[in-house]
Amino acid sequence: MTQTTGPGQHREVLRLAVPAFLALVAEPLFLLADAAIVGRLGVASLAGLGVASAVLLTSANIFVFLAYGTTAVVARQLGAGSRAGAIAAGIDGTWLAIALGTVTAALVALFAGPLAHVFGASAAAIDQAVTYLRISALGIPAMLVVLATTGVLRGLQDTRTPLLAAVGGFSLNIVLNVWFVHGLHWGIAGSAWGTVIAQTAMAAALVVVLVRYAAGTAVPLRAHPGRVLAAARGGVPLLVRTLALRAVLLVTTWVAADLGDVPLAAYQVTATIWTFLAFALDALAIAAQAITGKALGAGEVDRTRAATTLMVRWGIVVGIGFGVLLLLLAPVLGPLFTPDPAVQAAIAGGLVVVALGQPLSGFVFVVDGVLIGAGDGPWLARAMLVTLAAYLPLILAVHAAGDWLLEGGSTRGQVNSVVWLWLAFTAFMSVRGTLMWMRVRTDRWVVTGATRA
């Protein structure tokens, strides 16, 4: 018999989701702040930020399993009654983040030029992108450490501490970026330095908290190579899932860049706003990861099912709310990021499509969180590869129709090009949502115990 939801379960979701929401929006707020501050430097700078952000976020977010996988593993251990085992798993994940971050930072800094040229943007935009990338690469280790330590704390059912770190980091980022970019006139380099310093401060604060947790359970802080490698192997399915998702975002940015600086600049802003809303909706997914992992670790299948139903319902309702709000704000958001009328018009057109897709996003993100919390990484990897294969013909069709969409470079054509980019992306989310719905209706993902066999 399926357990029904009650006030206690609603409160548990809110206790985890509300702080997670406020913490999650910090990263897209970094990007929104960068876009608003850098946008005042000109279209080339904003377009360059779009290219650099795509590379930088890909370089860091392909390792999102450091947060998501760690949350699931730690929550299962906690549910099974092993707090020390949970913290030890988190420490292994943090050492893995340091190693991966160091290597990734070196590669991004070394190949910043070739990576920026991949998107085919204008020479001016590429020059701005390379400047931003070479400096921002220094912050990649801190970004990955933030992912890992945040995952540990979420698995321990603590979403308040990441919130405090995120608020502090965001506030510092805003102050430094305004000062460096417009006060000291460092241009786009100032934005990069401000973000690097803020990310490093966040990472340091979260590591201090993790060290205190470890001291309270007498868990040693030294690296265990065997366990770190095991953590890396366990993250491979989520790495594949994330690589496929990043491939979708990268190929979309590549198509936008080929359409010209105005569509690329507009896509950068609309994609940043979509990311902001995605992270906001992902707060429910974070709650789903923590609750699902802990419940399955304790063998509570009925509670897992009831929580899934509740959070899916909330995801759709919150998505509808975000969609309505974005439709109302779409005409006035463009001027906040750029004074260019053509870019403003293209932003407004793209945001209409983004708004209409929000209820679907709410469903997809919540179910994704449930399946990650259940340790269903291999299926998620296969499903994302199938979805990528379905998306590529759609986005390449938009690329092939570029000249027709642009209509000789008119403002209407530039708006149409951005609208079609987002229509293709919404189709991608539809395919992803269909596969998620088919999976969550089965019992194949419901596996109990401290570890998933």
C-alpha positions, -999 to +999 in steps of 0.1 A: +000+000+000+014+034-010+021+058+018+003+092+014+019+125+019+013+144+051+023+178+067+056+163+080+067+153+045+057+188+031+078+204+059+108+181+051+107+191+015+105+228+023+133+225+049+156+211+023+143+229-008+141+265+004+177+269+015+188+248-016+169+272-039+186+302-024+220+286-026+215+272-061+205+305-076+239+319-065+257+304-095+234+318-122+233+351-102+271+352-107+265+349-144+236+374-144+257+399-126+286+393-150+262+397-180+247+430-166+281+444-157+300+433-188+271+441-211+278+478-205+312+473-221+296+466-255+281+438-277+315+422-284+322+419-246+288+404-239+292+380-268+327+370-256+313+364-222+288+340-238+315+320-254+337+320-223+308+311-200+299+281-222+335+268-220+339+275-183+306+260-172+312+230-193+347+226-178+333+227-143+298+212-147+308+180-164+319+171-129+285+179-113+285+143-101+308+156-074+277+172-059+249+150-071+266+116-067+280+126-034+246+137-021+231+103-030+260+083-015+261+103+017+224+103+021+222+065+017+249+060+044+231+084+067+198+066+062+215+033+070+228+048+103+264+053+094+272+090+099+310+084+099+307+065+066+287+094+051+314+120+061+342+097+049+326+094+015+323+132+014+360+137+021+369+113-007+347+133-030+364+165-020+399+151-027+387+140-061+374+175-067+408+190-059+426+166-083+401+171-112+400+208-107+437+213-109+440+193-141+410+210-157+422+245-148+456+239-164+439+226-196+415+255-199+442+281-194+465+264-219+439+259-246+418+290-240+424+303-275+415+271-294+385+266-272+371+301-278+376+297-316+355+266-317+323+286-316+331+307-347+323+341-331+337+373-343+374+382-337+365+409-312+342+385-292+369+357-293+395+381-279+372+390-250+364+353-244+401+343-243+409+371-217+380+359-195+389+322-198+426+325-189+418+343-157+387+323-148+405+290-151+422+298-118+388+295-101+380+260-115+395+240-085+374+261-061+343+256-082+347+218-080+354+219-043+322+239-038+303+212-057+318+183-036+314+199-002+279+211-010+270+176-020+283+163+013+262+188+033+231+181+013+235+144+018+237+152+056+204+170+052+221+204+057+212+229+030+215+259+052+253+260+053+256+261+015+231+289+014+252+310+038+283+304+017+264+312-015+250+345-002+284+356+010+301+346-023+274+363-044+276+395-024+314+395-027+312+388-064+290+418-071+311+442-051+344+431-067+330+430-103+316+465-102+349+478-086+372+459-110+353+464-142+340+500-139+359+514-109+394+502-119+385+500-156+399+464-160+372+455-185+361+419-189+393+408-170+379+425-139+348+405-141+368+373-143+390+382-113+360+392-092+344+358-098+376+338-091+381+355-057+344+350-047+345+313-057+377+307-038+363+323-007+332+301-009+353+269-013+374+278+017+344+284+039+327+251+030+360+231+035+362+246+071+327+233+078+335+198+064+367+197+085+346+204+116+321+176+107+350+152+103+365+162+137+331+155+153+331+119+141+368+113+143+370+107+105+406+113+092+410+140+065+438+123+046+432+111+010+426+073+005+436+067-031+416+035-034+384+051-021+389+082-042+393+060-074+361+041-064+343+075-060+356+084-095+343+051-110+310+056-093+306+090-109+312+078-145+275+073-154+266+108-141+297+121-160+284+106-192+249+121-185+264+155-179+287+154-209+257+147-231+238+175-216+268+199-220+271+188-256+235+200-261+243+234-246+276+237-264+262+229-299+234+254-292+259+281-284+279+271-315+248+276-337+240+309-319+276+321-325+274+313-362+242+334-365+261+365-355+270+387-325+234+399-319+218+364-318+248+352-297+246+381-272+208+376-269+212+338-265+238+344-238+213+365-218+183+342-224+205+311-216+216+328-184+180+335-174+171+299-183+199+287-161+188+309-132+153+294-134+167+259-139+187+262-107+157+275-089+136+245-100+166+223-092+161+231-055+133+206-055+156+181-073+182+186-045+155+178-019+146+148-040+182+136-040+186+139-003+152+125+006+153+097-019+188+086-009+181+087+028+147+069+024+161+041+002+191+037+026+166+031+054+146+007+032+115+030+031+100+024-003+066+038+004+081+070+017+102+073-014+072+069-037+051+094-017+079+120-017+084+116-055+047+122-062+047+153-039+078+168-054+068+162-090+036+180-083+054+209-068+079+210-097+051+215-122+033+241-102+064+261-095+073+258-132+039+273-141+045+302-117+080+309-131+066+308-167+038+333-159+063+356-142+088+354-171+061+362-197+052+393-178+089+404-174+101+394-209+096+429-225+115+447-198+145+424-190+165+431-221+174+467-212+189+455-179+216+437-198+223+458-229+215+492-244+214+477-280+178+477-294+184+446-316+197+425-288+169+437-265+143+426-291+159+392-296+161+387-258+124+394-254+114+369-282+136+341-268+123+346-233+087+339-244+097+304-255+117+299-223+087+309-202+064+284-220+088+256-213+090+261-175+064+236-164+081+209-184+114+219-169+099+216-134+089+180-141+122+170-157+145+184-130+125+168-101+125+134-117+162+137-125+168+144-089+148+114-077+167+091-100+201+105-090+192+101-054+182+065-061+217+059-077+201+053-111+231+068-129+235+042-157+199+046-169+203+084-168+235+082-189+217+060-216+186+082-216+207+114-221+226+099-250+193+090-267+180+125-261+212+141-275+209+119-306+173+132-310+183+168-305+212+171-329+191+169-361+168+196-348+195+221-338+215+215-370+183+222-390+182+256-373+218+261-382+211+252-419+182+276-420+203+305-406+204+327-437+166+323-442+159+330-405+181+361-404+164+377-434+194+398-444+203+408-408+171+426-400+160+429-363+130+407-371+153+380-385+176+381-355+146+377-332+133+348-353+167+331-351+168+332-312+132+320-310+140+290-332+170+282-311+148+280-280+120+260-298+146+234-307+158+233-271+123+230-258+119+199-281+150+185-264+134+189-230+102+173-243+121+141-253+140+141-220+107+145-201+091+116-219+119+092-211+119+104-175+081+097-172+085+062-186+113+054-161+098+068-129+065+048-135+085+016-131+100+000-100+134-006-116+151+024-100+138+016-065+168-002-048+172-001-010+202-004+013+233+016+023+247+011-012+231+004-045+241-031-057 
